[in-house]
Amino acid sequence: MPLDLTDFLAPADSLPADAAKAVLAGRVWRPDVDGPSVVAIRGDGVFDVSAAFPTMRDLCEEASPAAALKAAKGERIGGIAEILANTNPDKRDTTKPWLLAPIDLQAVKAAGVTFAVSMLERVIEERARGDLTAAAKIREQVKALVGDDLQRLNPGSDAAMKLKQVLIQQGAWSQYLEVGIGPDAEVFTKAQVLSSVGTGMDGGVHQMSSWNNPEPEVVVVVNSRGEIVGATLGNDINLRDVEGRSALLLSKAKDNNASSAVGPFVRFFDGEFSLDTIRNAVVTLTVIGEDGYKLTGGSSIARISRDPADIVKQTIGRHHQYPDGFVLFLGTMFAPVEDRDVKGQGFTHKQGDIVTVATPSLGRLVNRMRYSHECPAWTFGVSHLMRNLSRRGLLG
């Protein structure tokens, strides 16, 4: 039977475990102004701070976003419980505010193959050529050749390059191993500016796919100066069969309507929360199906092969600028492979699945899976945002 999204949107679960100490910002749609507002999430409610920060990008450009957000004044537009509940599209009162993805003008980037387990799964996809029925046998063959404990191998190191030569000689080298243990990180554009969906919204899977999965990730928030100023959660929804057919189909596998989920809030770095918190975060994944199916799993960011700061450094610099900053999916640490229905065919989504990505320091991101063409169309772009902010007198 259909699952009620509201049951998954309680503040106690959506907010960080230490919410009273956390400096949190989000975005809401305000029907009374027919547009989005940047908001501060505080113990006594949700406050519109768009007069000080018309966009999340503007807030991230502050010398200390956490201090700036704490000092910002704003109108209280409701309690977090009521706004979370109203985010459920099935029960939404369109005259009241609801949550959006907590990012706006930032480019949406993603790092691939940063964890050993996901690296091996990419190699398997490549060898299976998108055929999920062949994956189980190939998984055994690949692990026999390269093992499954590569996170200790420093990418680009002498040891990594020696392993590369051995694998080439054995005919086992792969483009995914190249970016997994080679010197250069894979960083690609996951989605278009303003196209990401937030918590409580439908996530999209292209109808062409018969082998797909969620990718639970931490997403770091980076300003135009290359400084990591905070973090949130993400689901880098992926079509395994499409990317498995050819890595050149990456954009088709990754960038579809509602296929980038980010949220629920951005937590800014301060004395209570830092990049070291992220480095040691344990991220969990739960998938609950309308048929009673349940999958759970997770892993620690500590198992990442490349440090988040290094991936950011490879993304921005004299070689590439981002004047509005960017957010960066750090890569998935958990690839579900257990059989869901048919033995040997692994996991794939069914319509109506509720996917939860969570970690205590960032809260919980919840999305319901639908076909991309059945999810609400993305219609509010940068031009619409600029016109809306201009009408509201928020552009200086």
Buried (B, 14 or more C-beta within 10 A) or exposed (E): EEBEBBEBBBBEBBBBBEBEEBBBBBBBBBEEBEBBBBBBBBEEBBBBBBBBBBBBBBBBBBEBBBEBBEEBEBBEBBEBBBBBBBBBBEEBEEEBBBBBBBBBBBBBBBBBBBBBBBBBBBBBBBBBEBBBEBBBEBBEEBBEEBEEEBBEBEBBEEEBEEBBEEBEEEEBBBBBBBBBBBEEBBBEBBBBBBBBBBBBBBBBBBEEBBBBBBBBBBBBBBBBEBBBBBBBBBBBBBBBBBBBBEBEBBBBBBBBBBBBBBBBBBBBBBEBBEBEBBBEBBBBBBBBBBEEEEBEBBBBBEBBBBBBEBBBEBBBEEEEEBEBBBBBBBBBBBBBBEEBEEEEBBBBBBEBBBBBBBBBBBBBBBBBBBBBEEBEEBEBEEEBBBEBBEEBEBEE
